Amino acid sequence: MSIDLYNENFGFAERPFSLLPDPDFLFWSPAHSKAYAILEYGLMTHAPLTVITGEVGTGKTTLVRKLLDGLEDDITVGLISNAQGGRGDLLRWVLNSLDERTTADQDYVSLFQQFQDFVVERYAEGRRVVLVIDEAQNLPTELLEELRMLTNINAGKDELLQLILVGQPELRAMIARPDLRQFAQRVSASYHIDPMDLKTTREYIRHRLSHVGGTGNEFSPAAMRMIHESANGIPRIVNKMCDLALVYAASSDRKQVGLPTVKELIRDGILIKTHPLPLFLREPINKTGKAAE
């Protein structure tokens, strides 16, 4: 079935449940409103470190894109995803995100000086620099500590550099480690986005349907309940299930997704669901392979 036929069956202007992060579809659940307020607070107060965490698919990246879309012109932004490597590699990631060229023969001191000069020059122009690090739970401890050191670049009482770290719950566990207590002390604001409850899931589904021209009633209450339970309240999985459920319904010329359609979707095993790691598996692991005490 083509997407055109899918949309035509329900009268949608576009797919309501695309998996791509799109600020235009942002649903302001209580949790997302609070997380966004924390992001804005961090920017407004020039907080050196702001941390936003949540399970995979809870809408963290969408929130950050919404924030970046509304930034003032006096802010220079560097966006980094999946940074890897050592100290010098981190600085290359940072400089690259700011469109600063580096050469292969530059050592750590040279890279740091280039970055510091960049930040100070923006400050002299009346600007400040904000680095957004996505998937920050993948950073090794030494790179988190290096990020903290970068925030020491300042001019008197002014914070010239701000960092926003976005990641999965493991990031919170990392920051709570005793060896990162200096990092934790630099975190001025943080928020964890929990999965949606049933009421919020129903509002979320209706919001996305209405956004593309639907009535908001294309799913029965029973269907939405089962989708919520199967998706554990994770928006991305809700999107997957709703998208496929609409395909199933349209292929049978139905104008509403009922409970039998969702059951059929689950029974067919089209979705590969993942579940959050148990808490004991999120504990930081030391070099011996044991959970850190």
Sequence and secondary structure as in RCSB ss.txt:
>XXXX:A:sequence
MSIDLYNENFGFAERPFSLLPDPDFLFWSPAHSKAYAILEYGLMTHAPLTVITGEVGTGKTTLVRKLLDGLEDDI
TVGLISNAQGGRGDLLRWVLNSLDERTTADQDYVSLFQQFQDFVVERYAEGRRVVLVIDEAQNLPTELLEELRML
TNINAGKDELLQLILVGQPELRAMIARPDLRQFAQRVSASYHIDPMDLKTTREYIRHRLSHVGGTGNEFSPAAMR
MIHESANGIPRIVNKMCDLALVYAASSDRKQVGLPTVKELIRDGILIKTHPLPLFLREPINKTGKAAE
>XXXX:A:secstr
  HHHHHHHHT SS TT SS  GGG    HHHHHHHHHHHHHHHTT SEEEEEE TTSSHHHHHHHHHHT  TTE
EEEEEES  SSHHHHHHHHHHHTT    TT  HHHHHHHHHHHHHHHHHTT EEEEEEETGGGS HHHHHHHHHH
TT EETTEE EEEEEEE HHHHHHHTSGGGHHHHHHEEEEEEE    HHHHHHHHHHHHHHTT  S SB HHHHH
HHHHHHTT HHHHHHHHHHHHHHHHHTT SSB HHHHHHHHHTT         HHHHS B TTSSB  
